[in-house]
Each structure stands twice: as C-alpha cells, then as structure tokens.
C-alpha cells in the first residue's frame, strides 16, 4: 500500500487523466498508451476502474444528485465524482472519510467555489448507499 501523500498524488494524476479522457473522447487504454511514461499504479487503477464501471457510477450520480444530470455537471466535478464514486464502491479498503476529503480538496484546487460543497454532499449521499 502506498503512503497517503503518494495516494493523494495518484488521485490528482487520475483526475487529470480522466479529465483528458473526457475532453478528448478517448478510451483510458488509448490515453495511457500515448503517455510518455506510465502513471502511478493507483492512478491507473482509478481511471481504469472508473471507465470499467462508468455506467454504474453515472447511474449513482444521477440517482443521488439533486436536480443535476451528469451531463450538466462541470467536467472537472463530474470527473472527480466518478473517480471518488469508484473508490467508494470498488476500493473498500480505502476509508470513506479519506475518499470524500480528498475529493473535496481536489475540487477546491481544480474547480469552482461551489464545487467542494457540491462534491461533499453528493459523495456523502452516495456513500450511504455504497457503504451503509
């Protein structure tokens, strides 16, 4: 298992990769194949897992977001929420608080002033479903 700072860096890298995947409309496999150096193993696991479970994740986002379709969400928020939802649902060894806190911190760094509250609220609702 990697250290907290390394996991934090991996989540940030995963966010950047997943954002690029979304904006360019390419698969994770194609995106990773074109990189000059492979990402950290955890970053890779996050983006690959997110893509593999994208339909399930988007269904969760649709169900628990209030008055927001996934398509209407800002790209950074949508990408961040997808990665965190993957961690909540498919990485059970990662503590719930860590997933939510890290996502909120990344929202503060990369998105709008309203995004941290939005991300926190939506992930908290999803967590109640995935980790009762």
ABEGO torsion letter per residue (X at the ends): XBBAAAAAAAAAAAAAAAAAAAAAGBBAAAAAAABABBBBAAAAAAAAAAAAAAAAAAAAAAAABBGBBAAABBAAAAAAAAAAAAAAAABAABBAAAAAAAAAAAAAAABBAAAAAAAAAAAAAAAAAABX
